[in-house]
Amino acid sequence: MHTVLIVDDSDINLTLIKALVLKLGNCNPVLFDHPLKAVEWCQTHIPDLVIVDYMMPDMDGLEFIRTFRALDGRAEIPVLMVTANDQKDVRYEALSGGANDFLNKPIDRVEFTARVRNMLDLRTGQKFLADRAQHLASLVAEQTQEICDREKELIFRISRAAEFRDPETGAHIQRMAHYSRLIARALGLDESTQKLILEAAPMHDVGKIAIPDYILLKPGRLTPEEFEIMKRHAQLGYDLLAGSHSEIMKAGAMIAQSHHEKFDGSGYPAGIQGEDIPLFGRIVAVADVFDALTSERPYKKAWSLEDARKFLEEGAGKHFDPRCVAALFEEWPEVLEIRQRFADQHDTMPVC
C-alpha cells in the first residue's frame, strides 16, 4: 500500500486528486489543505509520493518542497508539483528545489494516471533496493560476526593449547585477560581498545607451546641455561602470531613479545624500558603476575591478596609500569569479582 500525500489549499482540487489516486488502487491518500500542517505530518511520517500545489498561502509549493527535502530520509521521495503557472523560471526553481515532475491545471486524468504510476513505480524500486540493501547488510553483519566468533574460539583454543602444557589453568587466562581490561579502562582507553586487549591477552604465553616439557614442567628452579630456553617463548609467541591481518592476532603478537619486558629495562627478550614497552605489554605484565601470584599451583601455594599487592607496589617503576599497577588497584572491587567468577574450576569458559 502506497501512501500518497496531497497538499492543496483548494478543497475541490483535493477531492479530485484523491479520487484519481484511489482509482490507481493500492494507494492511501493523505490530504492537507494547508502546507504547514503537511510539513508537521511529514516530520513523523514518510510518504511514498508527494503531490503538492504551487500557489498556496503561507508557504508555496517551492518552499514546501525545500522544507520537505530537508527532513531526514526524504531526499529520494518522488515529488509531483501541480501548477497553473507555465513559466519556465518556476519550473527551473522547482527542479532545483527537489521536484521530480510537473502537472498543469486543469489536470488531465490520463496524464495524471501515467505520471503518478511512473513515480510510484520509482518509489517501489527505491524501497525494494533499500530492503535488499538492508537484507544484504544484515547477512554481511551476521556472517562477519560468525567469522569473529570463530576467530575468537580459535584464539582461545590456541591459548589453551599452551596452557595445557603448563601447570597453569584455563581460568588463569580468563582472569588475567579481564584484569587487563580493567587496567585498560582505568587508564582511560576507549571501549574498543579495552575489548581488543581482553581478546588478545590470552595469547600472551602461546610461545610456551614450543618449550620442551622438561623445562616447562620442571617443578624446581630452572638452571640459567634452562631459563634462557624458557625466555625464548616470548619471541616464539610473537613469531607465531605476527603477520596476520587480524587486529586481535596483531595485538596478541605484541603482547606475547613484550609482556616479560620490565619497566627498568631488565626484562626480556629485547631489554627495552619505560614507555618504549608497548602499553598492552605493560598492562598484561601486571595482570599476568598478579594472577600468577594469587593462584595455587602444584609447585606453590597461592599468595595472599595483601602480599601480592605489596609485591606489585614494590615492583612499580622497576618491574612494572606504576600507572598500570595503580590502575589495577583502582578497580579492586571488580578484581575480587573476577577472581570469584573465574575460579579454577571454570576452565572451559571462553573469554567474553
PyMOL commands that set and color helices and strands:
alter all, ss='L'
color gray80, all
select helices_A, chain A and resi 11-24+35-42+61-70+88-97+109-164+170-186+191-203+206-210+213-216+224-241+247-258+274-276+279-293+305-315+322-330+332-341
alter helices_A, ss='H'
color red, helices_A
select strands_A, chain A and resi 2-7+27-32+49-53+79-83+101-104
alter strands_A, ss='S'
color yellow, strands_A
deselect
rebuild
show_as cartoon
